Amino acid sequence: MTEPISLTTALASFSDRWSPRIVTRVNDHDIRVAKVRGEHIWHTHDDADEFFLVLDGELTIALRDRTVELRRGDVFTVPRGVEHKPSSEGGASILMVEPTGTLTVGDRHEDVPDHIDATIGHAL
């Protein structure tokens, strides 16, 4: 049996940016939270959609043909195979849903700078 999870407590437990924490799993998907600020990298998930929910702040997701602006409470799904680059000028807290084992930098990506954690997520 599982216990309720406070997203506020989960987010307060770490300070790393672009370094998602896995708060729970649903079937074969991770529910991840992350703190973000600045730019991520252009990347593509070949076989998986990527769901974003903005918990606090604002998130921009650049796509090659448009830019999506998300505010607190907004959701957006990047379809599999679509190149995208998340960013947040002022910082944001986000929740993501992705298949377990999905790399944060996707299957194809540009060079990964030091401020990006190329991982499959960290346990809380």
N, CA, C and O atoms as CSV, one atom per row, in Angstrom:
chain,resi,resn,atom,element,x,y,z
A,1,MET,N,N,0.842,-1.181,0.000
A,1,MET,CA,C,0.000,0.000,0.000
A,1,MET,C,C,0.888,1.245,0.000
A,1,MET,O,O,1.903,1.288,0.695
A,2,THR,N,N,0.517,2.221,-0.753
A,2,THR,CA,C,1.301,3.449,-0.820
A,2,THR,C,C,0.676,4.533,0.045
A,2,THR,O,O,-0.479,4.430,0.460
A,3,GLU,N,N,1.446,5.554,0.303
A,3,GLU,CA,C,0.992,6.685,1.103
A,3,GLU,C,C,0.892,7.920,0.210
A,3,GLU,O,O,1.543,7.971,-0.833
A,4,PRO,N,N,0.091,8.918,0.596
A,4,PRO,CA,C,0.025,10.158,-0.167
A,4,PRO,C,C,1.396,10.825,-0.247
A,4,PRO,O,O,2.221,10.690,0.656
A,5,ILE,N,N,1.620,11.531,-1.321
A,5,ILE,CA,C,2.882,12.237,-1.540
A,5,ILE,C,C,2.579,13.721,-1.705
A,5,ILE,O,O,1.753,14.105,-2.534
A,6,SER,N,N,3.237,14.537,-0.927
A,6,SER,CA,C,3.097,15.983,-1.047
A,6,SER,C,C,4.087,16.481,-2.098
A,6,SER,O,O,5.296,16.322,-1.930
A,7,LEU,N,N,3.594,17.075,-3.166
A,7,LEU,CA,C,4.490,17.628,-4.185
A,7,LEU,C,C,5.286,18.802,-3.624
A,7,LEU,O,O,6.433,19.018,-4.013
A,8,THR,N,N,4.685,19.555,-2.718
A,8,THR,CA,C,5.400,20.666,-2.082
A,8,THR,C,C,6.599,20.142,-1.301
A,8,THR,O,O,7.695,20.694,-1.396
A,9,THR,N,N,6.392,19.080,-0.532
A,9,THR,CA,C,7.486,18.475,0.228
A,9,THR,C,C,8.523,17.868,-0.711
A,9,THR,O,O,9.725,18.012,-0.488
A,10,ALA,N,N,8.062,17.194,-1.756
A,10,ALA,CA,C,8.990,16.600,-2.726
A,10,ALA,C,C,9.878,17.665,-3.348
A,10,ALA,O,O,11.092,17.482,-3.440
A,11,LEU,N,N,9.292,18.769,-3.773
A,11,LEU,CA,C,10.068,19.847,-4.400
A,11,LEU,C,C,11.008,20.526,-3.406
A,11,LEU,O,O,12.080,20.995,-3.789
A,12,ALA,N,N,10.617,20.582,-2.140
A,12,ALA,CA,C,11.461,21.203,-1.115
A,12,ALA,C,C,12.663,20.328,-0.748
A,12,ALA,O,O,13.594,20.798,-0.095
A,13,SER,N,N,12.647,19.068,-1.161
A,13,SER,CA,C,13.702,18.137,-0.756
A,13,SER,C,C,14.965,18.209,-1.610
A,13,SER,O,O,15.943,17.521,-1.316
A,14,PHE,N,N,14.963,19.025,-2.655
A,14,PHE,CA,C,16.151,19.155,-3.498
A,14,PHE,C,C,16.207,20.551,-4.106
A,14,PHE,O,O,15.200,21.257,-4.157
A,15,SER,N,N,17.394,20.942,-4.568
A,15,SER,CA,C,17.552,22.270,-5.158
A,15,SER,C,C,18.129,22.228,-6.569
A,15,SER,O,O,18.158,23.250,-7.254
A,16,ASP,N,N,18.589,21.058,-7.010
A,16,ASP,CA,C,19.177,20.951,-8.356
A,16,ASP,C,C,18.175,21.344,-9.429
A,16,ASP,O,O,16.989,21.026,-9.343
A,17,ARG,N,N,18.674,22.035,-10.434
A,17,ARG,CA,C,17.840,22.417,-11.583
A,17,ARG,C,C,18.003,21.370,-12.690
A,17,ARG,O,O,19.064,20.764,-12.844
A,18,TRP,N,N,16.932,21.176,-13.450
A,18,TRP,CA,C,16.939,20.235,-14.576
A,18,TRP,C,C,17.383,18.843,-14.131
A,18,TRP,O,O,18.108,18.159,-14.854
A,19,SER,N,N,16.951,18.427,-12.946
A,19,SER,CA,C,17.319,17.132,-12.378
A,19,SER,C,C,16.069,16.496,-11.751
A,19,SER,O,O,15.876,16.583,-10.539
A,20,PRO,N,N,15.224,15.861,-12.566
A,20,PRO,CA,C,13.931,15.367,-12.092
A,20,PRO,C,C,14.023,14.320,-10.989
A,20,PRO,O,O,14.955,13.516,-10.935
A,21,ARG,N,N,13.024,14.358,-10.112
A,21,ARG,CA,C,12.860,13.364,-9.060
A,21,ARG,C,C,11.591,12.565,-9.358
A,21,ARG,O,O,10.560,13.128,-9.727
A,22,ILE,N,N,11.682,11.262,-9.194
A,22,ILE,CA,C,10.534,10.389,-9.434
A,22,ILE,C,C,9.715,10.335,-8.153
A,22,ILE,O,O,10.186,9.838,-7.130
A,23,VAL,N,N,8.482,10.849,-8.209
A,23,VAL,CA,C,7.647,10.854,-7.007
A,23,VAL,C,C,6.806,9.592,-6.892
A,23,VAL,O,O,6.466,9.172,-5.786
A,24,THR,N,N,6.467,8.984,-8.023
A,24,THR,CA,C,5.705,7.733,-8.016
A,24,THR,C,C,5.729,7.153,-9.431
A,24,THR,O,O,6.206,7.778,-10.379
A,25,ARG,N,N,5.203,5.954,-9.533
A,25,ARG,CA,C,5.059,5.315,-10.839
A,25,ARG,C,C,3.595,4.932,-11.026
A,25,ARG,O,O,2.924,4.514,-10.081
A,26,VAL,N,N,3.116,5.078,-12.241
A,26,VAL,CA,C,1.769,4.662,-12.602
A,26,VAL,C,C,1.917,3.725,-13.791
A,26,VAL,O,O,2.321,4.141,-14.877
A,27,ASN,N,N,1.587,2.463,-13.577
A,27,ASN,CA,C,1.804,1.439,-14.599
A,27,ASN,C,C,3.261,1.495,-15.035
A,27,ASN,O,O,4.149,1.280,-14.210
A,28,ASP,N,N,3.528,1.771,-16.278
A,28,ASP,CA,C,4.919,1.806,-16.742
A,28,ASP,C,C,5.399,3.230,-16.999
A,28,ASP,O,O,6.251,3.454,-17.859
A,29,HIS,N,N,4.857,4.187,-16.260
A,29,HIS,CA,C,5.241,5.593,-16.405
A,29,HIS,C,C,5.722,6.178,-15.084
A,29,HIS,O,O,5.195,5.865,-14.016
A,30,ASP,N,N,6.748,7.047,-15.183
A,30,ASP,CA,C,7.226,7.806,-14.031
A,30,ASP,C,C,6.461,9.115,-13.944
A,30,ASP,O,O,6.187,9.755,-14.959
A,31,ILE,N,N,6.121,9.506,-12.730
A,31,ILE,CA,C,5.614,10.844,-12.449
A,31,ILE,C,C,6.801,11.560,-11.811
A,31,ILE,O,O,7.232,11.205,-10.713
A,32,ARG,N,N,7.321,12.559,-12.497
A,32,ARG,CA,C,8.537,13.250,-12.071
A,32,ARG,C,C,8.243,14.713,-11.787
A,32,ARG,O,O,7.403,15.328,-12.444
A,33,VAL,N,N,8.944,15.266,-10.801
A,33,VAL,CA,C,8.910,16.709,-10.575
A,33,VAL,C,C,10.321,17.236,-10.769
A,33,VAL,O,O,11.305,16.531,-10.544
A,34,ALA,N,N,10.396,18.490,-11.192
A,34,ALA,CA,C,11.699,19.120,-11.406
A,34,ALA,C,C,11.584,20.613,-11.173
A,34,ALA,O,O,10.532,21.225,-11.355
A,35,LYS,N,N,12.712,21.172,-10.763
A,35,LYS,CA,C,12.871,22.621,-10.712
A,35,LYS,C,C,13.693,22.996,-11.938
A,35,LYS,O,O,14.708,22.366,-12.233
A,36,VAL,N,N,13.256,24.004,-12.632
A,36,VAL,CA,C,13.955,24.394,-13.861
A,36,VAL,C,C,14.204,25.895,-13.872
A,36,VAL,O,O,13.434,26.674,-13.309
A,37,ARG,N,N,15.281,26.278,-14.515
A,37,ARG,CA,C,15.607,27.697,-14.719
A,37,ARG,C,C,16.643,27.746,-15.827
A,37,ARG,O,O,17.546,26.912,-15.882
A,38,GLY,N,N,16.509,28.727,-16.710
A,38,GLY,CA,C,17.401,28.805,-17.858
A,38,GLY,C,C,16.921,27.873,-18.961
A,38,GLY,O,O,15.729,27.594,-19.087
A,39,GLU,N,N,17.879,27.395,-19.763
A,39,GLU,CA,C,17.514,26.589,-20.924
A,39,GLU,C,C,17.934,25.136,-20.773
A,39,GLU,O,O,18.986,24.829,-20.214
A,40,HIS,N,N,17.099,24.260,-21.278
A,40,HIS,CA,C,17.438,22.851,-21.429
A,40,HIS,C,C,18.137,22.749,-22.788
A,40,HIS,O,O,18.761,23.722,-23.212
A,41,ILE,N,N,18.060,21.635,-23.473
A,41,ILE,CA,C,18.675,21.477,-24.793
A,41,ILE,C,C,17.627,20.985,-25.781
A,41,ILE,O,O,16.597,20.432,-25.395
A,42,TRP,N,N,17.911,21.197,-27.063
A,42,TRP,CA,C,17.069,20.620,-28.095
A,42,TRP,C,C,17.214,19.103,-28.008
A,42,TRP,O,O,18.326,18.575,-27.992
A,43,HIS,N,N,16.072,18.407,-27.951
A,43,HIS,CA,C,16.115,16.950,-27.896
A,43,HIS,C,C,14.811,16.350,-28.396
A,43,HIS,O,O,13.795,17.032,-28.529
A,44,THR,N,N,14.871,15.054,-28.667
A,44,THR,CA,C,13.724,14.319,-29.193
A,44,THR,C,C,13.597,12.985,-28.468
A,44,THR,O,O,14.585,12.287,-28.238
A,45,HIS,N,N,12.368,12.648,-28.115
A,45,HIS,CA,C,12.062,11.318,-27.589
A,45,HIS,C,C,11.406,10.554,-28.741
A,45,HIS,O,O,10.259,10.822,-29.099
A,46,ASP,N,N,12.133,9.614,-29.309
A,46,ASP,CA,C,11.659,8.940,-30.522
A,46,ASP,C,C,10.375,8.138,-30.319
A,46,ASP,O,O,9.519,8.110,-31.203
A,47,ASP,N,N,10.233,7.484,-29.158
A,47,ASP,CA,C,9.123,6.553,-28.972
A,47,ASP,C,C,8.185,6.911,-27.831
A,47,ASP,O,O,7.364,6.084,-27.434
A,48,ALA,N,N,8.285,8.127,-27.291
A,48,ALA,CA,C,7.469,8.471,-26.131
A,48,ALA,C,C,6.993,9.922,-26.184
A,48,ALA,O,O,7.764,10.829,-26.499
A,49,ASP,N,N,5.721,10.126,-25.874
A,49,ASP,CA,C,5.204,11.473,-25.663
A,49,ASP,C,C,5.757,11.969,-24.334
A,49,ASP,O,O,6.133,11.167,-23.479
A,50,GLU,N,N,5.808,13.296,-24.156
A,50,GLU,CA,C,6.266,13.874,-22.894
A,50,GLU,C,C,5.228,14.879,-22.412
A,50,GLU,O,O,4.944,15.866,-23.091
A,51,PHE,N,N,4.665,14.621,-21.236
A,51,PHE,CA,C,3.610,15.450,-20.647
A,51,PHE,C,C,4.225,16.409,-19.644
A,51,PHE,O,O,5.030,16.006,-18.805
A,52,PHE,N,N,3.847,17.677,-19.729
A,52,PHE,CA,C,4.312,18.715,-18.803
A,52,PHE,C,C,3.113,19.361,-18.113
A,52,PHE,O,O,2.107,19.661,-18.756
A,53,LEU,N,N,3.226,19.575,-16.799
A,53,LEU,CA,C,2.275,20.355,-16.010
A,53,LEU,C,C,3.094,21.366,-15.228
A,53,LEU,O,O,4.013,20.988,-14.502
A,54,VAL,N,N,2.776,22.639,-15.365
A,54,VAL,CA,C,3.487,23.674,-14.623
A,54,VAL,C,C,2.826,23.833,-13.261
A,54,VAL,O,O,1.654,24.196,-13.159
A,55,LEU,N,N,3.605,23.554,-12.213
A,55,LEU,CA,C,3.114,23.674,-10.844
A,55,LEU,C,C,3.279,25.087,-10.314
A,55,LEU,O,O,2.458,25.565,-9.531
A,56,ASP,N,N,4.351,25.759,-10.746
A,56,ASP,CA,C,4.635,27.119,-10.306
A,56,ASP,C,C,5.559,27.768,-11.320
A,56,ASP,O,O,6.416,27.093,-11.891
A,57,GLY,N,N,5.404,29.057,-11.554
A,57,GLY,CA,C,6.249,29.770,-12.499
A,57,GLY,C,C,5.731,29.646,-13.923
A,57,GLY,O,O,4.550,29.390,-14.155
A,58,GLU,N,N,6.639,29.831,-14.865
A,58,GLU,CA,C,6.291,29.764,-16.286
A,58,GLU,C,C,7.335,28.940,-17.022
A,58,GLU,O,O,8.527,29.010,-16.721
A,59,LEU,N,N,6.870,28.159,-17.995
A,59,LEU,CA,C,7.732,27.304,-18.797
A,59,LEU,C,C,7.471,27.585,-20.264
A,59,LEU,O,O,6.321,27.681,-20.693
A,60,THR,N,N,8.532,27.713,-21.021
A,60,THR,CA,C,8.431,27.869,-22.472
A,60,THR,C,C,8.945,26.590,-23.108
A,60,THR,O,O,9.999,26.079,-22.730
A,61,ILE,N,N,8.199,26.075,-24.075
A,61,ILE,CA,C,8.668,24.913,-24.821
A,61,ILE,C,C,8.779,25.326,-26.275
A,61,ILE,O,O,7.776,25.540,-26.955
A,62,ALA,N,N,10.026,25.437,-26.747
A,62,ALA,CA,C,10.262,25.769,-28.152
A,62,ALA,C,C,10.140,24.498,-28.975
A,62,ALA,O,O,10.713,23.461,-28.639
A,63,LEU,N,N,9.394,24.596,-30.040
A,63,LEU,CA,C,9.297,23.547,-31.042
A,63,LEU,C,C,9.873,24.144,-32.321
A,63,LEU,O,O,10.004,25.366,-32.403
A,64,ARG,N,N,10.211,23.366,-33.289
A,64,ARG,CA,C,10.833,23.921,-34.497
A,64,ARG,C,C,9.873,24.818,-35.280
A,64,ARG,O,O,10.320,25.685,-36.031
A,65,ASP,N,N,8.558,24.623,-35.115
A,65,ASP,CA,C,7.601,25.426,-35.883
A,65,ASP,C,C,6.810,26.438,-35.056
A,65,ASP,O,O,6.035,27.217,-35.613
A,66,ARG,N,N,6.997,26.436,-33.724
A,66,ARG,CA,C,6.286,27.380,-32.854
A,66,ARG,C,C,6.846,27.305,-31.451
A,66,ARG,O,O,7.682,26.457,-31.143
A,67,THR,N,N,6.371,28.210,-30.602
A,67,THR,CA,C,6.758,28.237,-29.200
A,67,THR,C,C,5.502,28.187,-28.352
A,67,THR,O,O,4.531,28.893,-28.626
A,68,VAL,N,N,5.521,27.355,-27.324
A,68,VAL,CA,C,4.376,27.192,-26.432
A,68,VAL,C,C,4.739,27.807,-25.084
A,68,VAL,O,O,5.773,27.476,-24.505
A,69,GLU,N,N,3.892,28.697,-24.591
A,69,GLU,CA,C,4.091,29.357,-23.298
A,69,GLU,C,C,3.127,28.740,-22.292
A,69,GLU,O,O,1.916,28.732,-22.510
A,70,LEU,N,N,3.660,28.229,-21.200
A,70,LEU,CA,C,2.836,27.601,-20.164
A,70,LEU,C,C,2.973,28.347,-18.849
A,70,LEU,O,O,4.075,28.710,-18.439
A,71,ARG,N,N,1.840,28.572,-18.192
A,71,ARG,CA,C,1.815,29.203,-16.878
A,71,ARG,C,C,1.315,28.194,-15.858
A,71,ARG,O,O,0.912,27.086,-16.211
A,72,ARG,N,N,1.343,28.581,-14.604
A,72,ARG,CA,C,0.884,27.704,-13.516
A,72,ARG,C,C,-0.469,27.082,-13.859
A,72,ARG,O,O,-1.422,27.775,-14.218
A,73,GLY,N,N,-0.523,25.754,-13.737
A,73,GLY,CA,C,-1.763,25.033,-14.014
A,73,GLY,C,C,-1.934,24.592,-15.455
A,73,GLY,O,O,-2.855,23.832,-15.757
A,74,ASP,N,N,-1.066,25.052,-16.356
A,74,ASP,CA,C,-1.167,24.671,-17.768
A,74,ASP,C,C,-0.494,23.325,-18.010
A,74,ASP,O,O,0.482,22.971,-17.348
A,75,VAL,N,N,-1.036,22.586,-18.970
A,75,VAL,CA,C,-0.445,21.316,-19.380
A,75,VAL,C,C,-0.189,21.334,-20.881
A,75,VAL,O,O,-0.856,22.040,-21.638
A,76,PHE,N,N,0.792,20.541,-21.288
A,76,PHE,CA,C,1.109,20.408,-22.710
A,76,PHE,C,C,1.809,19.070,-22.909
A,76,PHE,O,O,2.631,18.665,-22.088
A,77,THR,N,N,1.483,18.393,-23.990
A,77,THR,CA,C,2.141,17.141,-24.335
A,77,THR,C,C,2.926,17.331,-25.622
A,77,THR,O,O,2.375,17.727,-26.649
A,78,VAL,N,N,4.219,17.043,-25.552
A,78,VAL,CA,C,5.065,17.050,-26.743
A,78,VAL,C,C,4.959,15.645,-27.347
A,78,VAL,O,O,5.334,14.667,-26.701
A,79,PRO,N,N,4.455,15.541,-28.566
A,79,PRO,CA,C,4.318,14.214,-29.175
A,79,PRO,C,C,5.670,13.554,-29.447
A,79,PRO,O,O,6.665,14.231,-29.706
A,80,ARG,N,N,5.686,12.251,-29.386
A,80,ARG,CA,C,6.907,11.497,-29.689
A,80,ARG,C,C,7.465,11.917,-31.040
A,80,ARG,O,O,6.718,12.166,-31.986
A,81,GLY,N,N,8.781,11.991,-31.115
A,81,GLY,CA,C,9.444,12.335,-32.363
A,81,GLY,C,C,9.537,13.818,-32.657
A,81,GLY,O,O,10.133,14.205,-33.663
A,82,VAL,N,N,8.962,14.668,-31.801
A,82,VAL,CA,C,8.980,16.118,-32.026
A,82,VAL,C,C,10.149,16.734,-31.249
A,82,VAL,O,O,10.237,16.589,-30.030
A,83,GLU,N,N,11.034,17.414,-31.958
A,83,GLU,CA,C,12.170,18.067,-31.318
A,83,GLU,C,C,11.671,19.263,-30.511
A,83,GLU,O,O,10.838,20.036,-30.983
A,84,HIS,N,N,12.190,19.406,-29.288
A,84,HIS,CA,C,11.726,20.482,-28.416
A,84,HIS,C,C,12.837,20.914,-27.474
A,84,HIS,O,O,13.806,20.192,-27.240
A,85,LYS,N,N,12.660,22.137,-26.936
A,85,LYS,CA,C,13.648,22.713,-26.015
A,85,LYS,C,C,12.907,23.501,-24.935
A,85,LYS,O,O,12.462,24.622,-25.182
A,86,PRO,N,N,12.772,22.923,-23.742
A,86,PRO,CA,C,12.139,23.647,-22.645
A,86,PRO,C,C,13.076,24.722,-22.080
A,86,PRO,O,O,14.299,24.589,-22.126
A,87,SER,N,N,12.480,25.771,-21.554
A,87,SER,CA,C,13.254,26.806,-20.876
A,87,SER,C,C,12.344,27.558,-19.918
A,87,SER,O,O,11.118,27.520,-20.030
A,88,SER,N,N,12.983,28.246,-18.967
A,88,SER,CA,C,12.236,29.072,-18.035
A,88,SER,C,C,13.145,30.201,-17.579
A,88,SER,O,O,14.094,29.975,-16.828
A,89,GLU,N,N,12.861,31.397,-18.025
A,89,GLU,CA,C,13.690,32.542,-17.678
A,89,GLU,C,C,13.667,32.818,-16.181
A,89,GLU,O,O,14.714,33.041,-15.574
A,90,GLY,N,N,12.473,32.804,-15.580
A,90,GLY,CA,C,12.346,33.147,-14.161
A,90,GLY,C,C,12.323,31.964,-13.229
A,90,GLY,O,O,12.288,32.139,-12.011
A,91,GLY,N,N,12.341,30.754,-13.776
A,91,GLY,CA,C,12.291,29.546,-12.961
A,91,GLY,C,C,10.884,29.006,-12.843
A,91,GLY,O,O,9.907,29.754,-12.872
A,92,ALA,N,N,10.797,27.697,-12.710
A,92,ALA,CA,C,9.495,27.034,-12.593
A,92,ALA,C,C,9.666,25.698,-11.886
A,92,ALA,O,O,10.758,25.133,-11.827
A,93,SER,N,N,8.562,25.217,-11.356
A,93,SER,CA,C,8.469,23.856,-10.845
A,93,SER,C,C,7.483,23.139,-11.760
A,93,SER,O,O,6.390,23.638,-12.029
A,94,ILE,N,N,7.885,21.962,-12.233
A,94,ILE,CA,C,7.059,21.257,-13.209
A,94,ILE,C,C,6.875,19.800,-12.802
A,94,ILE,O,O,7.665,19.247,-12.036
A,95,LEU,N,N,5.824,19.196,-13.326
A,95,LEU,CA,C,5.569,17.775,-13.194
A,95,LEU,C,C,5.567,17.200,-14.603
A,95,LEU,O,O,4.971,17.777,-15.513
A,96,MET,N,N,6.230,16.067,-14.783
A,96,MET,CA,C,6.293,15.415,-16.081
A,96,MET,C,C,5.847,13.970,-15.955
A,96,MET,O,O,6.047,13.340,-14.916
A,97,VAL,N,N,5.246,13.447,-17.010
A,97,VAL,CA,C,4.881,12.041,-17.081
A,97,VAL,C,C,5.571,11.467,-18.307
A,97,VAL,O,O,5.380,11.936,-19.429
A,98,GLU,N,N,6.385,10.431,-18.063
A,98,GLU,CA,C,7.135,9.796,-19.145
A,98,GLU,C,C,7.263,8.302,-18.849
A,98,GLU,O,O,7.217,7.900,-17.686
A,99,PRO,N,N,7.423,7.480,-19.882
A,99,PRO,CA,C,7.662,6.054,-19.623
A,99,PRO,C,C,8.887,5.859,-18.728
A,99,PRO,O,O,9.890,6.555,-18.886
A,100,THR,N,N,8.804,4.927,-17.803
A,100,THR,CA,C,9.927,4.617,-16.927
A,100,THR,C,C,11.168,4.320,-17.765
A,100,THR,O,O,11.115,3.575,-18.743
A,101,GLY,N,N,12.287,4.922,-17.356
A,101,GLY,CA,C,13.541,4.716,-18.071
A,101,GLY,C,C,13.831,5.729,-19.152
A,101,GLY,O,O,14.873,5.649,-19.804
A,102,THR,N,N,12.932,6.690,-19.363
A,102,THR,CA,C,13.143,7.710,-20.390
A,102,THR,C,C,14.234,8.675,-19.942
A,102,THR,O,O,14.182,9.212,-18.835
A,103,LEU,N,N,15.219,8.890,-20.806
A,103,LEU,CA,C,16.291,9.843,-20.504
A,103,LEU,C,C,15.782,11.277,-20.578
A,103,LEU,O,O,14.989,11.610,-21.458
A,104,THR,N,N,16.232,12.118,-19.668
A,104,THR,CA,C,15.820,13.524,-19.659
A,104,THR,C,C,16.282,14.266,-20.903
A,104,THR,O,O,15.722,15.307,-21.246
A,105,VAL,N,N,17.290,13.746,-21.580
A,105,VAL,CA,C,17.808,14.398,-22.787
A,105,VAL,C,C,17.343,13.685,-24.053
A,105,VAL,O,O,17.842,13.966,-25.143
A,106,GLY,N,N,16.406,12.781,-23.917
A,106,GLY,CA,C,15.829,12.118,-25.075
A,106,GLY,C,C,16.761,11.110,-25.731
A,106,GLY,O,O,17.803,10.739,-25.191
A,107,ASP,N,N,16.343,10.685,-26.917
A,107,ASP,CA,C,17.105,9.710,-27.687
A,107,ASP,C,C,18.111,10.383,-28.610
A,107,ASP,O,O,19.161,9.823,-28.922
A,108,ARG,N,N,17.775,11.583,-29.036
A,108,ARG,CA,C,18.677,12.376,-29.884
A,108,ARG,C,C,18.711,13.780,-29.312
A,108,ARG,O,O,17.669,14.352,-28.991
A,109,HIS,N,N,19.930,14.346,-29.183
A,109,HIS,CA,C,20.044,15.649,-28.541
A,109,HIS,C,C,21.345,16.322,-28.928
A,109,HIS,O,O,22.271,15.691,-29.438
A,110,GLU,N,N,21.392,17.637,-28.668
A,110,GLU,CA,C,22.641,18.365,-28.844
A,110,GLU,C,C,23.545,18.090,-27.652
A,110,GLU,O,O,23.147,17.386,-26.724
A,111,ASP,N,N,24.747,18.633,-27.665
A,111,ASP,CA,C,25.680,18.439,-26.554
A,111,ASP,C,C,25.020,18.836,-25.237
A,111,ASP,O,O,24.270,19.809,-25.176
A,112,VAL,N,N,25.310,18.068,-24.184
A,112,VAL,CA,C,24.685,18.282,-22.877
A,112,VAL,C,C,25.626,19.107,-21.993
A,112,VAL,O,O,26.704,18.638,-21.629
A,113,PRO,N,N,25.217,20.346,-21.643
A,113,PRO,CA,C,26.050,21.175,-20.757
A,113,PRO,C,C,25.985,20.675,-19.312
A,113,PRO,O,O,25.140,19.849,-18.969
A,114,ASP,N,N,26.879,21.182,-18.483
A,114,ASP,CA,C,26.981,20.736,-17.087
A,114,ASP,C,C,25.717,20.976,-16.261
A,114,ASP,O,O,25.464,20.240,-15.308
A,115,HIS,N,N,24.918,21.989,-16.606
A,115,HIS,CA,C,23.738,22.287,-15.781
A,115,HIS,C,C,22.535,21.377,-16.070
A,115,HIS,O,O,21.495,21.505,-15.424
A,116,ILE,N,N,22.672,20.475,-17.020
A,116,ILE,CA,C,21.606,19.533,-17.361
A,116,ILE,C,C,21.984,18.155,-16.833
A,116,ILE,O,O,23.080,17.666,-17.104
A,117,ASP,N,N,21.088,17.531,-16.087
A,117,ASP,CA,C,21.321,16.208,-15.548
A,117,ASP,C,C,20.768,15.187,-16.544
A,117,ASP,O,O,19.555,14.996,-16.634
A,118,ALA,N,N,21.662,14.534,-17.289
A,118,ALA,CA,C,21.254,13.510,-18.262
A,118,ALA,C,C,21.032,12.203,-17.508
A,118,ALA,O,O,21.976,11.451,-17.265
A,119,THR,N,N,19.783,11.938,-17.142
A,119,THR,CA,C,19.465,10.816,-16.270
A,119,THR,C,C,18.091,10.281,-16.615
A,119,THR,O,O,17.381,10.853,-17.442
A,120,ILE,N,N,17.717,9.177,-15.977
A,120,ILE,CA,C,16.358,8.652,-16.109
A,120,ILE,C,C,15.512,9.070,-14.909
A,120,ILE,O,O,14.449,8.504,-14.656
A,121,GLY,N,N,16.003,10.072,-14.174
A,121,GLY,CA,C,15.309,10.561,-12.974
A,121,GLY,C,C,15.922,9.959,-11.735
A,121,GLY,O,O,16.516,8.882,-11.779
A,122,HIS,N,N,15.775,10.664,-10.628
A,122,HIS,CA,C,16.311,10.223,-9.332
A,122,HIS,C,C,15.149,9.925,-8.395
A,122,HIS,O,O,14.113,10.588,-8.443
A,123,ALA,N,N,15.330,8.930,-7.549
A,123,ALA,CA,C,14.320,8.658,-6.528
A,123,ALA,C,C,14.318,9.812,-5.525
A,123,ALA,O,O,15.348,10.446,-5.297
A,124,LEU,N,N,13.179,10.073,-4.942
A,124,LEU,CA,C,13.083,11.093,-3.895
A,124,LEU,C,C,13.861,10.666,-2.674
A,124,LEU,O,O,13.901,11.393,-1.682
